[in-house]
Amino acid sequence: MHRSGSAASLLLMPVLNGLGHLAPAIGASWATVGGPIVDLPVLSAIFSLNVVVDSLDKYVDMAPEARPRRSLWTVWLGGFCFLNIYSTYICGLDTAVQVSRFVGIGILWGIPCVPTYSAKKNIKAIAPKKMFGIFKSLVVAVCASYIDNVTAANHACELYPQHCNLEQIYVRNLAFTILYNWTRETVCDVRDISEDTNDGLITLPTVLGRRTTLLLLTAVTLFGDAFIGGSFGIEVVFRVMTMLILSFAVVTQPRENRAAWGCLALFGLVPAWWAQIRLQ
């Protein structure tokens, strides 16, 4: 079953999503070397890869008649693929390996390519996103966080080895990115409850329902942030509430409200950046 959408959403939303993923990447570099740096080549590689993966996912979900002309789509996707290849070339082989480690699952995420067997339908191919059930948003969060965080942190250490403290903050740095990526992805799954139910896709919200999922989201994000950071105070509450207020305001809006969902895509991971730069 294809979902509603337009060529504008196919082109605009992946760009906003790609820009949103720069927040934890910048935070990872900052936390790793102990100060603000703007590593343009690695940020360009992370941005372009997220745009490509999200564009492909939306293209597969979109009804064929709503898709843009193939020539426009080829130029659009090819341009970001070229940007990614050029950026990773500048960064070097190690960064290329880091940034591309989860590319395969990202590209094939919505494409039926995994053979499964059932007594009724024998062998049938399903999309990877249908394999993980209630852990779907967590799998997405881990893969995206690895690309955003580990790639940026490792390259920052290559640039400033004398300031690198990657071993001391690696786990907490990555954990903050996973936590807020999971929060944002789960909010999107709450939005998609009706479509996912019709598609036979099992997610946390389709199992628990909207209200219970949002309550769980609040508890996990609040206590997860405090646990990772090692303290519970006003700053933690304010950071988490900022994320949740944005999420709860947006989740009431339909998918067609590009402004609302664009704001979540663009700003939803800023709390991860905030938490990362406070790491000691």
N, C-alpha and C positions, 0 to 999 in steps of 0.2 A: 504494500500500500504506500503510495507516494503522499508526501505531505505538502501542504500549501506553501507557496513561496513565490518569489519573483526574481528576475535577473538582478534587480537592484540589491536584494538581500543576499544573493549569491556572491555579489562582488563586494558589497560594503561590509557586511557582518564579519567575514573572515579577516578583513583588514583591521577592524576594531578589536577582534579577538587576538590577532597577532600583536597589536600594540599593547593590549592588556597583559600579555605574557612577558613583556619587557620589565614590568615592575619587579617580579621576583628574581629575574635575571640580574637586574641592577642591584637589588638587595643582596643577592648571593656574592657578587663581586665585592661589594662594600664590606660585608661581614668578613669575607675571607682576607682582605688586605688591611682592614681596619680604617677605611676611609672611602669617600666617594670617588669613583672612577667611572668614566663613560667609555666603554670598550666597543666602539662602533662596529668593527668587523664581526665580533661574536653576537652582538645585539642584532645586526642585520641577518646573520645566519639563523638565529632563533626566530626572529620575526617572520622571515620568508618561509621557513619550514612550517610554522603554525598556520600561515595563510594557505599554503598548498594543501596541507592535511585537512583543514576545516573546509576549504573550497570543495575538495573531492567528496567529503562526507555530505555536504549540502547538495551537491550536484546529483549524487546517487539518490538522495531522499526526494528530490524535486520531480514533479510530473514532467514527462518528456515535452509536452507542449509549452511548459513554462520556462524551459531552459533557454539560455541565450544561443545565438547562432554559433555553430561549431567553430567558425573562424575566429570570432571574438573570444570564445572560451579558450581556444588554443593559444592565442596571443597572450591572454591574461595569465593563464597557468604557466605558460612557457617563460614569461617574463620573471615570475617569482622563482621558478626553478633555476633560471640562470643566475638570479641574484643570490640564491642559496649556494649554488656551486661556487660562484666567484668569492663569496664571503668566507666559506669554509676553506677555500684554497688559500686565501690570505692568512687565515688563522693557523693553518697547518694541519698535519695528518692527525694528531691526537684529538684536536677539536672536531675534525671531520668524523672521526669514529664516534666520539661522544654524542654529537648532534644527530647522527643517523642511526643510533642503536635501536630506536623504537619506530623508525620510519615505516617499516614493513607493516606492522600492526595498525599504524595510523592510516596508511593508504588503503588497506584492505578492510578497515573497521566496519564499513557498512555494506560491503560486497559479499554475497554468498560464495564462499570459497573453501569452507571447512566441511569436509564430508562427515556426515553422521548417519547412523543406522537406526531404524525403528521397524518394528514388526509390521506396522501398517503401510508405511511409505518406503520401506527398504532403505536404499541409500539416498540421502538428500543433502545438498549443500546449504549451509547456513552462514550468516555473517558472523564474524568474531564477536560483535557487540551483543549477540544473543546467547553467548556461551557462559557469561559470568553472573547472570541473575542479579541478585541484590548487590553484588560487588562491582557492578558495571562502572559506576561513578568512581569507585576507588581505583580500579584498574586504569581508567583514563587519567585520574589525578596522579598516580605514581608515574606513568609514562610521560605525561606532560611535565611533571616536576623534575624528572631526571633530565629532560632536555633543557628546561629553563635554568635549573639550578646548578647541576653538576657541570654542565658545559661551561657556563659563565664562571663558576668558581675555579675550575681547573685552569681556564685560560688566564684568569686574573693572577693565579700563582705563577704561570709562565712569564707573565709580563713583570711582576713584582715579587720575585722569589724571596727577597730579603724581608718582605712584610707578610709573607704567607703564613696564616695560622689555620690552614684547612683542617688539620687533624683535630684541633681543639673544638671546632664548632661545626664540623661536617654534618653530623647526625641531626643536630637541632636546626641547622640552616635548611637542610633538605626537608625535615619534618614540618616546619612552618609552611613551606611551599606546598607540600602534599595536603596538609590540613585545609588550607584556603582554596586550593584547587578542588578538593573534594566537596567543600561547601558550595562552591559555585556550580560545579557539575550537578550536584544533587538538586539544587534550586532549578536548574534547567530540566531535570527529570520530573520535578513536581509540575512544572509547566506542561510537560508532554504526557501526563498521565493518560489522557483520553486516547491519543495517537498510539502510545506504547501498548495500551490494553488491546486496541483494535489490531495491532500488528503482532500480538502474542509475545511482546517483549517484556520480560520480567525485570523490574527495577525495584529499588527500595521503596519509592512512593507507590508503585502499583501493588506492593505487598502490604505496606503499613498504612497507606492512605495519606492524604495531604496533611491533615492536622498532626497526626502522630509523627510523620517525617519531619515537619518543621520544628516540633518540640525536641525531637532527637537531635536535629541539626543545631539547635540553640545550645543544648547541653554539651554535645561533643565539641563544638567550636570553642565554647567558653572554657571548659575544663581542659580541653586539649591545648589551647594556647597557654594557659597557666602552667600546665604540666611541662610542656616543652621548654618554656622560658624559665621555669623554676621559681616563679613567684606569682602571687595573685593580688592585684591591686587595682587602683583606679584606672591606670593606663591600659591594663588588660581588658577590663570591662568596657572602657570607652572604645578601644580598638575593635573588639568583637561586636559590640552593639552597632558601631558604624557599619560594619559588614552586613549584619543581620537586618538592620533597618532598610538598607539599600535593597537587600535581597527580598524582604517581605513586601516592600513597596512594588518591586518589579514583578514578583511572581503572580500578582493579581492581574497583570496585563496580558492580553493575548499575544501570541507569537508575532502577529502582524504589527504590533507596536514597536517599530524599529528603534525609536528614540529610547524607550525604556530598556529594552534588551541590549541595545548598543551601549548604554551607560553601564550595565552590569558587566558586559564584555570588556569594556575599557577600564573600569575602576574596581572591579570585583577582587582583583589580586593585590591592590594597593596595601591592604592590611598585612599581607605577607611581607611586603617590602618593609613596612613599618616595624614589624616584629624582628625581621632579620637585622636591620641596622642597629637594633638595641642589644644584640648579642654581645657578650663580653668574652 
